[in-house]
Amino acid sequence: MSDNEKYLDALLTGNDRVIKEIYAKIFPKVQSFILSNRGLKIDALDIFHDALMYIIVSHKEKNLNIKSFEAYVFVVCKNLWKKKLKTRVIDSDIDTLENMAPTQNSHGEEQEKMDFYIEKFQLLSPNCKEILGNYFNGWTYEELAVELDYSNINTVRQRVFKCRTKLITLIKSDIRYQKLKEWNFV
């Protein structure tokens, strides 16, 4: 069995020993890339985890034929990180946005941006609003798992990823997004 097959099989079956090998072999390169591109170690961990989850889902859906597992993981991580950098402005503190009252110096455009963002946030499911609200307020995955009674941290990571993706999709699917884009909101 090649390393590519071994790694894919380990991801699909949850083989901890081989998954640790994947982390030991590939994660340092991904971390180095993210740290050198305006990221933190926690960002690298999140991106690496998301990439592995993406590979699992993609392989189940279309039986991937990966020539180099290491290169494939790195490219997926690189693409996820670039995408995250583009949408980083969306990952703001929800409570701050909701509680900010317009000041005398506020411009109508800034208030419109906040209202638009909050409107899209409110369209999320109650579970997503709770998870993202707490996540944006700095809760760790561990805290979210305990507070929201999830079985493990990986489940929380997946849920945060799906909820954030849903929020971004809601924002970008609105025709007003192009106007906000012109204001450099995104």
C-alpha positions in Angstrom: 0.0 0.0 0.0 1.4 3.4 -1.0 1.7 6.3 1.4 -1.2 8.0 -0.5 -3.5 5.1 0.0 -2.3 4.6 3.6 -3.0 8.2 4.5 -6.4 8.3 2.8 -7.4 5.0 4.4 -6.3 6.4 7.8 -8.4 9.5 7.4 -11.5 7.4 6.4 -11.1 4.9 9.2 -9.8 7.3 11.9 -6.5 5.5 12.4 -4.9 7.8 15.1 -1.4 6.5 14.6 -1.3 7.3 10.9 -3.2 10.6 11.3 -0.5 11.6 13.8 2.1 10.7 11.2 0.2 12.9 8.7 0.3 15.8 11.2 4.0 15.3 12.0 5.0 15.1 8.3 2.8 17.7 6.7 1.6 20.2 9.3 4.9 22.0 9.8 5.0 23.0 6.2 1.4 24.2 6.3 2.1 26.1 9.5 5.2 27.7 8.0 3.2 28.9 5.0 0.3 30.3 7.1 2.6 32.0 9.6 4.5 33.7 6.8 1.2 34.9 5.3 -0.4 36.8 8.1 -1.7 33.8 10.1 -1.3 32.4 13.6 -0.6 28.8 14.7 -4.3 28.4 15.6 -5.2 29.4 12.0 -2.8 26.8 10.7 -4.4 24.1 12.9 -7.9 25.1 11.7 -6.9 25.2 8.1 -5.1 21.9 8.3 -8.1 20.3 10.0 -10.4 21.8 7.4 -8.2 20.5 4.6 -8.3 16.9 6.0 -12.1 17.1 6.4 -12.4 18.4 2.8 -10.3 15.5 1.6 -12.4 13.0 3.5 -15.6 14.4 2.1 -14.2 14.7 -1.5 -12.9 11.2 -1.4 -16.2 9.8 -0.3 -18.0 11.7 -3.0 -15.7 11.1 -6.0 -13.0 8.6 -4.9 -9.9 10.9 -5.3 -6.9 9.7 -7.2 -4.1 11.6 -5.5 -0.6 11.3 -6.9 1.1 13.0 -4.0 -0.9 13.2 -0.7 1.5 15.7 0.8 1.3 18.0 -2.2 -2.4 17.7 -2.4 -2.9 18.5 1.3 -0.6 21.5 1.0 -2.5 22.9 -2.1 -5.8 22.4 -0.3 -4.5 24.2 2.8 -3.0 27.0 0.6 -6.4 27.5 -1.2 -8.4 27.5 2.1 -6.0 30.0 3.6 -6.3 32.4 0.7 -10.0 32.1 0.8 -10.0 32.8 4.6 -7.9 35.8 4.1 -10.4 37.2 1.6 -13.3 36.7 4.0 -11.5 37.6 7.2 -13.3 40.9 7.5 -16.6 38.9 7.9 -15.2 37.2 11.0 -15.8 40.1 13.3 -17.3 40.3 16.7 -21.0 39.9 16.4 -21.9 41.4 19.7 -19.9 44.5 18.9 -21.7 44.9 15.6 -25.1 44.3 17.2 -24.5 46.7 20.2 -22.8 49.5 18.3 -25.1 52.5 18.3 -24.5 55.0 15.6 -22.5 57.9 16.8 -22.5 61.4 15.5 -19.4 60.7 13.5 -20.9 57.5 11.9 -21.7 57.6 8.2 -24.8 56.1 6.7 -22.6 53.7 4.7 -21.0 52.2 7.8 -24.4 51.7 9.5 -25.7 50.1 6.3 -22.8 47.7 6.2 -23.5 46.7 9.8 -27.2 46.3 9.2 -26.5 44.2 6.1 -24.2 41.9 8.0 -26.5 41.5 11.0 -29.5 40.9 8.6 -27.6 38.0 7.0 -26.4 36.7 10.4 -30.0 36.6 11.6 -30.9 34.3 8.7 -28.7 31.6 10.1 -30.2 28.7 12.1 -30.4 29.3 15.9 -27.6 26.8 16.4 -25.3 28.6 13.9 -26.1 31.9 15.5 -25.1 30.6 18.9 -22.0 28.8 17.7 -20.7 31.7 15.6 -21.7 34.4 18.1 -19.6 32.6 20.8 -16.8 31.7 18.3 -16.5 35.3 17.2 -16.4 36.4 20.8 -13.3 34.3 21.3 -14.6 31.1 22.7 -12.2 28.2 22.0 -13.4 25.0 20.3 -13.0 23.2 23.7 -15.3 25.7 25.4 -17.8 25.4 22.6 -17.8 21.6 22.8 -18.4 21.7 26.6 -21.0 24.5 26.6 -23.0 23.2 23.6 -22.6 19.5 24.5 -20.8 18.4 21.3 -19.0 15.0 21.4 -15.6 16.3 20.4 -13.6 19.3 19.2 -13.6 18.0 15.6 -17.4 18.1 15.5 -17.3 21.8 16.7 -14.7 22.7 14.1 -16.9 21.2 11.4 -19.9 23.0 12.6 -18.1 26.4 12.8 -16.8 25.8 9.3 -20.2 25.0 7.9 -21.9 27.9 9.7 -19.3 30.4 8.5 -19.6 29.1 5.0 -23.4 29.5 5.1 -23.0 33.1 6.4 -20.5 33.9 3.6 -22.8 32.4 1.0 -25.8 34.4 2.4 -23.8 37.6 2.1 -22.3 37.0 -1.3 -25.7 35.8 -2.8 -27.3 39.2 -2.0 -27.2 41.8 -4.8 -26.3 44.5 -2.2 -23.0 42.6 -1.7 -21.6 44.2 -4.9 -22.3 47.7 -3.5 -20.7 46.8 -0.2 -17.8 45.4 -2.1 -17.3 48.7 -3.8 -17.1 50.3 -0.3 -14.2 47.9 0.5 -16.4 46.0 3.1 -15.1 42.7 1.7 
